[in-house]
Amino acid sequence: MTDTTQTPAAPHKPRPFIDLLISIVIPSLILMKLSGEARLGPDGALVLALAFPLGWGAFELVKYRKFNFVALLGLVSVILTGGIGLLHLDNQWLAIKEAAIPGLIGIAVLVSTRTRYPLIRTLLFNKTVLNVDKIHDRLEQGGHTQRFEARLLRATYWLSATFFFSSAMNYVLAKWIVTSPAGSEAFNDELGRMTLLSYPMIAIPSMIMLMAIFYYLWRTIHDLTGLKLEEIMANAEADKKS
């Protein structure tokens, strides 16, 4: 008889170096070095460059079988960039698109504070990162649940601010660097340079902001529960036993 049991999805392990290489470095080099008419041409280089982050995102989605709203927006961003370049639209749309994606996430984070499922719980305060059940038990024992929720709400506002920062910087960077008509070799070269510069100018500062928010969250949990960092982190106890 055929075994119809589905193989469980493999656990996802962060691979920042590979993500950076496939999503930023390789596409940028393709755009800057292969867009000449003697090589792939502007359209051919753009399609090849976009194929890397698009293919990588699809691969991760299929392999780990996990819906990720932020990752989905990233894929949409890649598709829109390709559409702007291949359809030779006004490059003003590129600046709008660059600002719109993180801006929409920032708005979603704010709107989620009015729902039962604030997005900060999905992005930072979740069971894959923190020992959520243990933290909640300690908070209830000490009667600090409401104080924690108030501070979590404050952290949510800061989280949305990081996305609004990214949105504004994306717009400024796109307007500053990408000035040539879409579909031209110069447009691809500028798009590649913008992609490379977006990492030190936007991604790293945003990452530092997220680390500061996580530190605030950890200090809040420690102050209200007395738990140490190794007790707060998810799977810490399982790692000790193994």
N, C-alpha and C positions, 0 to 999 in steps of 0.2 A: 504493500500500500504506500501511496505517496504521502510524505509528511507535509501537511498543509500549515504547520505552525510557522508563523512569521518570525524571522530572525530579528531580535530586538536591535534598535538603532544603537550604533556605537556611541560611547560617551564622547562629548565634544571637549577637546583640549585646546585652549588658546594657543595660537601660533603667530604671535605678532610680527616676527621677522618675515615669515612667508606671506602673511597678509599684506605687509608693507611692500614686499617685492612684487607680488602679483597685481595688487590694486593701484600702486603708485609708480614705482620705479620703472618696471618694464613698459607699461603703457606710455609713460612720459618719454622714455628713450625712443620708442617706436614713432611717436608723433614728431619728435624733434629731428630724428635721423633718417626716417624712411618716407617722409611726405613729399619728397621731390618727384618731379615727373619722370626722372630717370630710374626711379625705384618703384615704390608702390603707388605713388600719387596721393593727393590729399584724401580722397574718399577711401582708397584701399588701406592707407595707414590708419585712418580713423576707425574703420571697421575692425582691423586687426587689434588695435590698441584697446578698444572697448570689449573685444571678445575675452580678454583676460579677466577683468573683474566680473564680467557677466557670467562667464563659464565657471569661475571659482565660486561665485555666490550660488549658482545653480547646483554645483557639485556638493557644497556644504549642506544645502537644503535637502537634497536627495539622500545623502549619506547619513545625516543626523536626524532627518525627519522631524525637525522642530521648527515651528513657525516663529519667526523673529520679525517684529514690526519694524524695528530700526533697520535690519538687514534688507527687508523688503523695500523700504524707502531708498536704500542705497542702490538697489537694482533698478528701481524706477528712475533714479537720478542718472544712472549710466545710459539707460535707454533714451531719456530725454536729451542728454548731451549728444548722442548719436543722431537723433532726429534733427536737432538744430544744425549740426554740421552737414549731414547728408542732404537736407532739404534747403541748405544755404539760407537759413533764416537770419534776420538781423541779430547781431551778437548781443544786443540789449537783452534778448531772451535768455542768453546764457547767464548773465548777471542775475536776472530775476530767478532763474531756476536754481542757481547756486545759493541764493539767499532763502528760497522758498522751502527747501527740504529741511534744514535745521530749524527754520522758523516754524514750520508745521509741527515739528516734534516739540518745540518749546511751548507752543499753544496747547498741544495735546497734554503735556505735563501739567500745565495750569488747569485745564478743563478737568483733568482726572482728579484734582483735589476735591471736586464737587461730587464725585462718584464713590462707590464702595471700594474701588480698586485703583488707588493712586499709582501712577506709573513709577514712582520712586521705589515701590515695592517690587516691581518687575526688574528695574535696572540695577538697584543696589541692595535693598532690604528683601532678599529672597533666599530660599532654602539652598540654592546652589552656592551662595556666598557666605551666608551667616546661619548659625544654629537658631533659627527663628523660634521654634517651639520652646527651647530652653530659655531664650530671652523673654518671651511672653510670660512664661511661668514665673520667672523672677520678678518681672514688672508687676504682675498681679499680686504676688506675695507681699511686695513692698508697698502696694497701693500707688504705684507711679505710672500707671498706664496712661492717664490723661496727660501728665507732664511729657511723657515720651511722644504721644501723638502730636502735641503742640510743637515739639522740637522737630519731629519728622515733617510736619507741615512747613516749618521754616526751611528745612533742608530741601524740600520740594521746590520752593520758590527759588532757592539758589540754583538748583538743578536746571530749572527753566531758564534762568539767566545765562547759564553757560551756553545753551543752545541759541539764545538770542544774540549773544556775543559772536558765536560762530556764524550765524546768519548775516550779521552786519559786516564781519570781516570777509566773508565769502563774496559779498556784493562788491565791497571796495576792491578786493584783489582782482576780481573778474573785470571790473571797469578799468582798473589801472593797467592790467597786462594785456587782456584780449581786446585789441582795437581793430584788427584786420577783418575783412569780410569772411563769414562762415563759408567753408568749402575750399578755402585757399590754403596753399602751403604755409603761408605766414600764420594763418589762423591755427593750424595744427601745432606749429612750433610754439606759439603763445599759449595754447591750451596745455601743452606739455610742461612749459615752464610754470604756469599757474598751478598745475597739479603738484609739481615738485615743491614749490614754495608754500603750498597750503599746509604741508606737514609741519615745518618749523614755525610758521606764522599763525596757524590756526589749531591744528591737531594737538601739538604739544601743550600750548597754553590751556586748551580745553581739558586735556588730560590732567594737567596740574590742578585745575579747578575741581575736577571730579575727585581727585585724590584728597583735596582739602575737604570736600563735602563728606567723603567716606571717613576721614579722620574725625570730623565733627560728630558724625553718626556713631563712630566707635567710642569717642569720649563720652557722649551722651549715655550710651548703653552701659559703659563702665561705671559712670557716676551714679546711675540710677539702680544698677543691679549688683555692682561689685564684681562682676565677672571679668576675668582676665582675657586678653586677646585670643590666646589659644583655646579658651572655652567658648568664645563667641564665634570663631570661624567654623564654617561647616566642615564636617568630616574630620575635625581635629581629633576627636576621641577615637574614631575608627582607625585613624592613622597610627595613634599611639599603641593600640591593641595589636595592630599588624606588625 
